[in-house]
Each structure stands twice: as structure tokens, then as C-alpha cells.
Amino acid sequence: MASDRVDGETYAAFNRAVKQAVRRINANKKAYLRYFIDYHKAKDPEIGTLKPEDLREGRIVVVDPAPIPADEMQRTYDWVRSWGMLDETESPLQLVNMDVQKRAHMIIQ
């Protein structure tokens, strides 16, 4: 997500790094399964007992960053509000600077 605290060039640089990570992960998902286990084992010790072979590579889906579709942004905003959050936020457009997001995605293409 882009906010007014991040300029388009910085956001584009972040997205370029994410795109590179997506390419690397998709090229060899098995090599990255250990990171998933390591990340989650502190919260759930059972996860720490897993080995990469216990996980299905096909269940790991990573995609290039893209602008947030308006319907998805609205749905997410409505869901968060349903939990009693964002009471003072009248629109999801207050949360995402669409101009920064648009510029960033134009820069990285």
C-alpha cells in the first residue's frame, strides 16, 4: 500500500525488490519453505517440528506486486470496519494514496 509518507520512486524501488523475490521464490519454492517454518515456529511450536518435505510447494503462491483493485480495497476496508476498526475513516481512499501507487507501478513497468 502507498501512503503520503512514501514517494512514488521509493515505492517503485520496494516493488522492484519484491518482484525479484517473487522470481527467486517461484524458481525454487522448495528452497524457501524453511523460511516459512522458521518464521512461524515461535508462535506455534508444532510448526517448528515440520520439515520442508512436509509442506506442499504447490500451496505456496507468490505474485508480483500490483495496484490494489478498487473492489478488493473496498471489501478489505468493509471487513476491517466490521471489526470495529477505522471508525474515523470514511473511505478506503483515506488509507491509500492512489497517485503514489499509480506512479510507482508505472515506474516499475
DSSP file (Angstrom, degrees, kcal/mol; ACC not computed):
  #  RESIDUE AA STRUCTURE BP1 BP2  ACC     N-H-->O    O-->H-N    N-H-->O    O-->H-N    TCO  KAPPA ALPHA  PHI   PSI    X-CA   Y-CA   Z-CA
    1    1 A M              0   0    0      0, 0.0     2,-0.4     0, 0.0    95,-0.1   0.000 360.0 360.0 360.0 146.9    0.0    0.0    0.0
    2    2 A A        +     0   0    0     95,-0.0    95,-3.0     2,-0.0     2,-0.3  -0.882 360.0 177.8-108.1 137.8    1.1    3.5   -0.7
    3    3 A S    >   -     0   0    0     -2,-0.4     3,-1.6    93,-0.2    93,-0.1  -0.765  48.3 -95.4-126.2 176.6    0.6    6.4    1.7
    4    4 A D  T 3  S+     0   0    0      1,-0.3    92,-0.0    -2,-0.3    -2,-0.0   0.556 118.6  68.9 -71.4  -5.1    1.6   10.0    1.6
    5    5 A R  T 3  S+     0   0    0      1,-0.1     2,-0.4     2,-0.0    -1,-0.3   0.523  95.7  60.2 -87.7  -6.3    4.7    9.1    3.7
    6    6 A V  S <  S-     0   0    0     -3,-1.6     2,-0.1     4,-0.0    -1,-0.1  -0.983  77.3-141.5-125.5 127.9    6.2    7.2    0.7
    7    7 A D     >  -     0   0    0     -2,-0.4     4,-2.4     1,-0.1     5,-0.2  -0.422  29.5-105.9 -83.3 165.3    7.0    8.8   -2.6
    8    8 A G  H  > S+     0   0    0      1,-0.2     4,-2.4     2,-0.2     5,-0.2   0.855 117.5  52.7 -58.9 -39.2    6.5    7.0   -5.9
    9    9 A E  H  > S+     0   0    0      2,-0.2     4,-2.2     1,-0.2    -1,-0.2   0.905 111.0  46.3 -66.7 -41.1   10.2    6.4   -6.5
   10   10 A T  H  > S+     0   0    0      2,-0.2     4,-2.3     1,-0.2    -2,-0.2   0.923 113.7  48.8 -65.9 -43.7   10.7    4.7   -3.1
   11   11 A Y  H  X S+     0   0    0     -4,-2.4     4,-2.4     1,-0.2    -2,-0.2   0.891 110.7  51.3 -63.1 -39.3    7.5    2.6   -3.5
   12   12 A A  H  X S+     0   0    0     -4,-2.4     4,-2.4    -5,-0.2    -1,-0.2   0.901 108.5  51.3 -64.6 -40.6    8.7    1.6   -7.0
   13   13 A A  H  X S+     0   0    0     -4,-2.2     4,-1.9     2,-0.2    -2,-0.2   0.914 110.1  49.6 -62.7 -42.2   12.1    0.5   -5.6
   14   14 A F  H  X S+     0   0    0     -4,-2.3     4,-2.2     1,-0.2    -2,-0.2   0.932 111.0  49.7 -59.9 -46.0   10.3   -1.5   -3.0
   15   15 A N  H  X S+     0   0    0     -4,-2.4     4,-2.7     1,-0.2    -2,-0.2   0.865 107.0  54.6 -64.0 -36.5    8.2   -3.2   -5.7
   16   16 A R  H  X S+     0   0    0     -4,-2.4     4,-2.0     2,-0.2    -1,-0.2   0.914 109.1  48.6 -62.3 -41.1   11.2   -4.0   -7.8
   17   17 A A  H  X S+     0   0    0     -4,-1.9     4,-2.2     2,-0.2    -2,-0.2   0.906 111.5  49.4 -64.7 -41.2   12.7   -5.8   -4.8
   18   18 A V  H  X S+     0   0    0     -4,-2.2     4,-2.7     2,-0.2    -2,-0.2   0.914 108.8  52.9 -64.7 -41.9    9.5   -7.7   -4.2
   19   19 A K  H  X S+     0   0    0     -4,-2.7     4,-2.3     1,-0.2    -1,-0.2   0.900 108.9  49.7 -60.0 -40.8    9.3   -8.7   -7.9
   20   20 A Q  H  X S+     0   0    0     -4,-2.0     4,-2.3     2,-0.2    -1,-0.2   0.913 110.9  49.5 -64.0 -42.1   12.9  -10.0   -7.7
   21   21 A A  H  X S+     0   0    0     -4,-2.2     4,-2.8     1,-0.2     5,-0.2   0.907 109.0  52.6 -63.1 -41.2   12.0  -12.0   -4.6
   22   22 A V  H  X S+     0   0    0     -4,-2.7     4,-2.7     1,-0.2     5,-0.2   0.925 109.5  49.2 -60.2 -45.3    8.9  -13.4   -6.4
   23   23 A R  H  X S+     0   0    0     -4,-2.3     4,-1.6     1,-0.2    -2,-0.2   0.929 113.2  46.6 -60.0 -45.4   11.0  -14.6   -9.3
   24   24 A R  H  X S+     0   0    0     -4,-2.3     4,-1.0     2,-0.2    -2,-0.2   0.924 114.2  46.5 -65.2 -44.3   13.5  -16.2   -7.0
   25   25 A I  H >< S+     0   0    0     -4,-2.8     3,-0.9     1,-0.2    -2,-0.2   0.945 112.8  49.0 -64.3 -47.3   10.9  -18.0   -4.9
   26   26 A N  H 3< S+     0   0    0     -4,-2.7     3,-0.4     1,-0.2    -1,-0.2   0.789 106.1  58.6 -64.7 -26.4    8.9  -19.2   -7.9
   27   27 A A  H 3< S+     0   0    0     -4,-1.6    -1,-0.2     1,-0.2    -2,-0.2   0.772 130.1   6.5 -71.9 -25.8   12.1  -20.5   -9.5
   28   28 A N    X<  +     0   0    0     -4,-1.0     3,-1.0    -3,-0.9     4,-0.5  -0.419  66.9 168.9-158.1  71.4   12.8  -22.8   -6.5
   29   29 A K  G >> S+     0   0    0     -3,-0.4     3,-1.7     1,-0.3     4,-0.8   0.854  77.0  64.0 -57.7 -37.3    9.9  -22.8   -3.9
   30   30 A K  G >4 S+     0   0    0      1,-0.3     3,-0.9     2,-0.2     4,-0.4   0.864  95.7  58.9 -57.1 -36.5   11.4  -25.8   -2.0
   31   31 A A  G <4 S+     0   0    0     -3,-1.0    -1,-0.3     1,-0.2    -2,-0.2   0.706 108.5  46.1 -66.0 -19.1   14.5  -23.7   -1.1
   32   32 A Y  G X> S+     0   0    0     -3,-1.7     4,-1.0    -4,-0.5     3,-0.8   0.498  84.0  89.4-103.9  -5.8   12.2  -21.2    0.7
   33   33 A L  H <X S+     0   0    0     -3,-0.9     4,-1.8    -4,-0.8     3,-0.3   0.844  81.1  62.8 -61.8 -33.1   10.0  -23.5    2.7
   34   34 A R  H 3> S+     0   0    0     -4,-0.4     4,-3.0     1,-0.2    -1,-0.2   0.861  97.6  57.2 -58.9 -37.0   12.4  -23.4    5.6
   35   35 A Y  H <> S+     0   0    0     -3,-0.8     4,-2.4     2,-0.2    -1,-0.2   0.885 104.4  51.7 -64.0 -38.5   11.8  -19.7    6.0
   36   36 A F  H  X S+     0   0    0     -4,-1.0     4,-1.9    -3,-0.3    -1,-0.2   0.941 112.5  45.5 -61.3 -47.7    8.1  -20.3    6.4
   37   37 A I  H  X S+     0   0    0     -4,-1.8     4,-1.7     1,-0.2    -2,-0.2   0.945 113.9  48.4 -61.6 -49.4    8.8  -22.8    9.1
   38   38 A D  H  < S+     0   0    0     -4,-3.0     4,-0.5     1,-0.2    -1,-0.2   0.880 111.1  51.0 -59.9 -39.5   11.4  -20.6   10.9
   39   39 A Y  H  < S+     0   0    0     -4,-2.4     3,-0.3    -5,-0.2     4,-0.2   0.890 118.6  35.0 -66.2 -40.3    9.1  -17.6   10.8
   40   40 A H  H >X S+     0   0    0     -4,-1.9     4,-1.7     1,-0.2     3,-0.6   0.588  93.3  85.5 -94.8 -11.6    6.1  -19.4   12.3
   41   41 A K  T 3< S+     0   0    0     -4,-1.7     7,-0.3     1,-0.2    -1,-0.2   0.796  83.7  59.5 -67.0 -27.7    7.7  -21.8   14.8
   42   42 A A  T 34 S+     0   0    0     -4,-0.5    -1,-0.2    -3,-0.3    -2,-0.1   0.870 111.6  40.5 -67.2 -35.4    7.9  -19.2   17.6
   43   43 A K  T <4 S+     0   0    0     -3,-0.6    -2,-0.2     1,-0.3    -1,-0.2   0.783 131.6  24.6 -82.0 -28.4    4.1  -18.7   17.6
   44   44 A D    >X  -     0   0    0     -4,-1.7     3,-1.6     1,-0.1     4,-0.9  -0.830  65.4-164.3-140.8  98.0    3.3  -22.4   17.1
   45   45 A P  H 3> S+     0   0    0      0, 0.0     4,-0.5     0, 0.0     3,-0.3   0.770  88.3  66.4 -55.6 -27.6    6.0  -24.9   18.3
   46   46 A E  H >4 S+     0   0    0      1,-0.2     3,-1.3     2,-0.2     4,-0.4   0.877  95.2  57.0 -61.7 -35.5    4.3  -27.7   16.3
   47   47 A I  H X4 S+     0   0    0     -3,-1.6     3,-1.6     1,-0.3    -1,-0.2   0.868  97.6  62.9 -62.5 -34.3    5.3  -25.8   13.1
   48   48 A G  H 3< S+     0   0    0     -4,-0.9    -1,-0.3    -7,-0.3    -2,-0.2   0.696  95.2  60.4 -63.8 -18.6    8.9  -26.0   14.3
   49   49 A T  T << S+     0   0    0     -3,-1.3    -1,-0.3    -4,-0.5    -2,-0.2   0.595  87.1 100.3 -83.9 -10.7    8.7  -29.8   14.1
   50   50 A L    <   -     0   0    0     -3,-1.6    -3,-0.0    -4,-0.4     3,-0.0  -0.357  60.4-149.5 -74.7 154.4    7.9  -29.7   10.3
   51   51 A K    >   -     0   0    0     -2,-0.1     3,-2.3     1,-0.1     4,-0.5  -0.854  31.8-107.7-114.3 156.2   10.5  -30.3    7.6
   52   52 A P  G >  S+     0   0    0      0, 0.0     3,-1.5     0, 0.0    -1,-0.1   0.845 119.8  62.6 -52.7 -33.5   10.3  -28.6    4.2
   53   53 A E  G 3  S+     0   0    0      1,-0.3     4,-0.1     3,-0.1    -3,-0.0   0.724  93.6  64.0 -65.4 -19.6    9.4  -32.1    2.8
   54   54 A D  G <  S+     0   0    0     -3,-2.3     2,-0.3     2,-0.1    -1,-0.3   0.652  94.2  74.6 -77.1 -14.9    6.2  -31.9    4.9
   55   55 A L  S <  S-     0   0    0     -3,-1.5     2,-0.7    -4,-0.5     3,-0.1  -0.718  82.4-123.6-102.1 149.5    4.9  -28.9    3.0
   56   56 A R    >   -     0   0    0     -2,-0.3     3,-1.7     1,-0.2     4,-0.4  -0.815  10.4-154.7 -93.9 117.9    3.4  -28.8   -0.5
   57   57 A E  G >  S+     0   0    0     -2,-0.7     3,-1.9     1,-0.3    -1,-0.2   0.861  92.3  64.6 -56.7 -36.8    5.3  -26.4   -2.8
   58   58 A G  G 3  S+     0   0    0      1,-0.3    -1,-0.3    -3,-0.1    -2,-0.0   0.667  92.9  62.3 -64.6 -16.3    2.2  -26.0   -4.9
   59   59 A R  G <  S+     0   0    0     -3,-1.7     2,-0.7     2,-0.0    -1,-0.3   0.596  83.7  91.0 -84.5 -10.9    0.3  -24.4   -2.0
   60   60 A I    <   -     0   0    0     -3,-1.9     2,-0.5    -4,-0.4   -31,-0.1  -0.768  56.7-179.7 -88.6 118.6    2.8  -21.5   -1.9
   61   61 A V        +     0   0    0     -2,-0.7     2,-0.4     2,-0.0    -3,-0.0  -0.971   7.2 168.5-123.7 118.1    1.6  -18.7   -4.1
   62   62 A V        -     0   0    0     -2,-0.5     2,-0.3   -40,-0.1    -2,-0.0  -0.994   9.8-177.0-127.4 137.4    3.6  -15.5   -4.6
   63   63 A V        -     0   0    0     -2,-0.4     3,-0.1     1,-0.0   -41,-0.1  -0.896  33.5 -88.7-132.4 159.1    2.8  -12.9   -7.2
   64   64 A D        -     0   0    0     -2,-0.3   -48,-0.1     1,-0.1   -45,-0.1  -0.304  54.7 -95.5 -62.3 148.6    4.3   -9.7   -8.4
   65   65 A P        +     0   0    0      0, 0.0    -1,-0.1     0, 0.0     3,-0.0  -0.363  51.6 172.7 -64.4 147.7    3.0   -6.5   -6.7
   66   66 A A        -     0   0    0     -3,-0.1    -3,-0.0    -2,-0.0    35,-0.0  -0.972  40.3 -77.3-150.4 159.1    0.2   -4.8   -8.4
   67   67 A P        -     0   0    0      0, 0.0    31,-0.0     0, 0.0    35,-0.0  -0.262  56.0-102.5 -57.2 148.8   -2.2   -1.9   -7.7
   68   68 A I        -     0   0    0      1,-0.1     2,-0.0     2,-0.0    33,-0.0  -0.636  37.1-122.2 -75.3 119.9   -5.0   -2.8   -5.3
   69   69 A P     >  -     0   0    0      0, 0.0     4,-2.6     0, 0.0     3,-0.3  -0.375  19.5-121.9 -61.8 142.2   -8.2   -3.3   -7.3
   70   70 A A  H  > S+     0   0    0      1,-0.2     4,-2.4     2,-0.2     5,-0.2   0.870 110.7  50.8 -55.4 -41.9  -10.9   -0.9   -6.1
   71   71 A D  H  > S+     0   0    0      1,-0.2     4,-2.3     2,-0.2    -1,-0.2   0.884 111.5  47.7 -67.1 -36.9  -13.3   -3.7   -5.3
   72   72 A E  H  > S+     0   0    0     -3,-0.3     4,-2.5     2,-0.2    -2,-0.2   0.899 111.7  50.2 -69.0 -40.2  -10.7   -5.6   -3.2
   73   73 A M  H  X S+     0   0    0     -4,-2.6     4,-2.5     2,-0.2    -2,-0.2   0.921 112.8  46.6 -63.2 -43.4   -9.7   -2.4   -1.4
   74   74 A Q  H  X S+     0   0    0     -4,-2.4     4,-2.9    -5,-0.2    -2,-0.2   0.918 112.2  50.1 -65.0 -43.7  -13.4   -1.7   -0.6
   75   75 A R  H  X S+     0   0    0     -4,-2.3     4,-2.2     2,-0.2    -2,-0.2   0.914 113.1  46.2 -61.6 -44.0  -14.0   -5.3    0.5
   76   76 A T  H  X S+     0   0    0     -4,-2.5     4,-2.6     2,-0.2     5,-0.2   0.920 112.7  50.2 -65.3 -43.9  -11.0   -5.2    2.8
   77   77 A Y  H  X S+     0   0    0     -4,-2.5     4,-2.5     1,-0.2    -2,-0.2   0.929 111.4  48.6 -58.5 -47.7  -12.0   -1.8    4.2
   78   78 A D  H  X S+     0   0    0     -4,-2.9     4,-1.9     1,-0.2    -1,-0.2   0.894 111.4  50.4 -61.2 -40.6  -15.5   -3.0    4.9
   79   79 A W  H  X S+     0   0    0     -4,-2.2     4,-0.6     2,-0.2    -2,-0.2   0.929 110.9  47.6 -64.8 -45.8  -14.2   -6.1    6.6
   80   80 A V  H ><>S+     0   0    0     -4,-2.6     5,-1.4     1,-0.2     3,-1.1   0.911 111.9  50.9 -62.9 -41.6  -11.8   -4.2    8.9
   81   81 A R  H ><5S+     0   0    0     -4,-2.5     3,-2.2     1,-0.3    -1,-0.2   0.853  99.9  64.1 -63.2 -33.7  -14.6   -1.8    9.8
   82   82 A S  H 3<5S+     0   0    0     -4,-1.9    -1,-0.3     1,-0.3    -2,-0.2   0.719  97.9  57.1 -63.9 -18.3  -16.9   -4.7   10.7
   83   83 A W  T <<5S-     0   0    0     -3,-1.1    -1,-0.3    -4,-0.6    -2,-0.2   0.233 126.7-100.9 -94.3  11.8  -14.4   -5.5   13.4
   84   84 A G  T < 5S+     0   0    0     -3,-2.2     3,-0.3     1,-0.3     2,-0.3   0.668  84.4 122.5  80.8  16.6  -14.9   -2.0   14.9
   85   85 A M      < +     0   0    0     -5,-1.4    -1,-0.3     1,-0.2    -2,-0.1  -0.705  57.9  31.3-107.1 163.5  -11.7   -0.5   13.5
   86   86 A L    >   +     0   0    0     -2,-0.3     3,-1.9    -3,-0.1    -1,-0.2   0.770  66.7 152.8  64.5  29.1  -11.3    2.5   11.2
   87   87 A D  T 3  S+     0   0    0     -3,-0.3    -1,-0.1     1,-0.3    -2,-0.1   0.822  73.5  46.6 -58.3 -31.2  -14.3    4.2   12.8
   88   88 A E  T 3  S+     0   0    0      2,-0.0     2,-0.6     1,-0.0    -1,-0.3   0.376  93.9  91.2 -93.2   5.4  -12.9    7.6   11.9
   89   89 A T    <   -     0   0    0     -3,-1.9     6,-0.0     1,-0.1    -8,-0.0  -0.897  52.6-173.9-104.7 116.4  -12.0    6.7    8.4
   90   90 A E        +     0   0    0     -2,-0.6    -1,-0.1     1,-0.2    -3,-0.0   0.685  67.9  17.5 -84.2 -18.5  -14.8    7.4    6.0
   91   91 A S    >   -     0   0    0      1,-0.1     3,-1.8   -14,-0.0     4,-0.3  -0.997  67.5-123.6-152.7 147.3  -13.3    5.8    2.9
   92   92 A P  G >> S+     0   0    0      0, 0.0     3,-1.7     0, 0.0     4,-1.0   0.750 108.3  73.3 -63.6 -20.0  -10.6    3.4    1.9
   93   93 A L  G 34 S+     0   0    0      1,-0.3     5,-0.2     2,-0.2   -19,-0.0   0.676  86.1  63.6 -68.5 -15.2   -9.2    6.2   -0.2
   94   94 A Q  G <4 S+     0   0    0     -3,-1.8    -1,-0.3     1,-0.2     3,-0.1   0.647 104.9  47.1 -76.9 -15.0   -8.1    7.8    3.0
   95   95 A L  T <4 S+     0   0    0     -3,-1.7     2,-0.5    -4,-0.3    -2,-0.2   0.691 111.6  48.4 -98.6 -23.5   -5.8    4.9    3.6
   96   96 A V  S  < S-     0   0    0     -4,-1.0     2,-1.2   -93,-0.1   -93,-0.2  -0.976  70.4-141.1-126.1 127.2   -4.1    4.5    0.2
   97   97 A N     >  -     0   0    0    -95,-3.0     4,-2.4    -2,-0.5     5,-0.2  -0.745  19.0-169.5 -85.1  98.8   -2.6    7.3   -1.8
   98   98 A M  H  > S+     0   0    0     -2,-1.2     4,-2.7    -5,-0.2    -1,-0.2   0.814  81.4  56.9 -64.0 -31.8   -3.7    6.2   -5.2
   99   99 A D  H  > S+     0   0    0      2,-0.2     4,-2.7     1,-0.2    -1,-0.2   0.929 109.4  44.9 -65.4 -44.1   -1.5    8.7   -7.0
  100  100 A V  H  > S+     0   0    0      2,-0.2     4,-2.7     1,-0.2     5,-0.2   0.930 114.3  49.8 -63.7 -44.8    1.6    7.3   -5.4
  101  101 A Q  H  X S+     0   0    0     -4,-2.4     4,-2.1     1,-0.2    -2,-0.2   0.933 112.6  46.9 -59.4 -46.6    0.5    3.8   -6.0
  102  102 A K  H  X S+     0   0    0     -4,-2.7     4,-1.7     1,-0.2    -2,-0.2   0.930 113.4  47.9 -62.4 -46.6   -0.2    4.6   -9.7
  103  103 A R  H  X S+     0   0    0     -4,-2.7     4,-2.2     1,-0.2    -1,-0.2   0.918 110.9  51.8 -60.6 -43.8    3.2    6.4  -10.2
  104  104 A A  H  X S+     0   0    0     -4,-2.7     4,-1.7     1,-0.2    -1,-0.2   0.909 110.9  46.2 -62.0 -42.6    5.1    3.6   -8.5
  105  105 A H  H  X S+     0   0    0     -4,-2.1     4,-0.6     1,-0.2    -1,-0.2   0.783 111.4  52.5 -74.3 -25.0    3.6    0.9  -10.7
  106  106 A M  H  < S+     0   0    0     -4,-1.7     3,-0.4    -5,-0.2    -1,-0.2   0.869 108.6  51.9 -72.4 -36.6    4.1    3.0  -13.8
  107  107 A I  H  < S+     0   0    0     -4,-2.2    -2,-0.2     1,-0.2    -1,-0.2   0.884 109.5  48.0 -66.3 -40.3    7.8    3.4  -12.9
  108  108 A I  H  <        0   0    0     -4,-1.7    -1,-0.2     1,-0.2    -2,-0.2   0.609 360.0 360.0 -82.5 -10.0    8.5   -0.3  -12.4
  109  109 A Q     <        0   0    0     -4,-0.6    -1,-0.2    -3,-0.4    -2,-0.1   0.496 360.0 360.0 -80.4 360.0    6.9   -1.5  -15.7
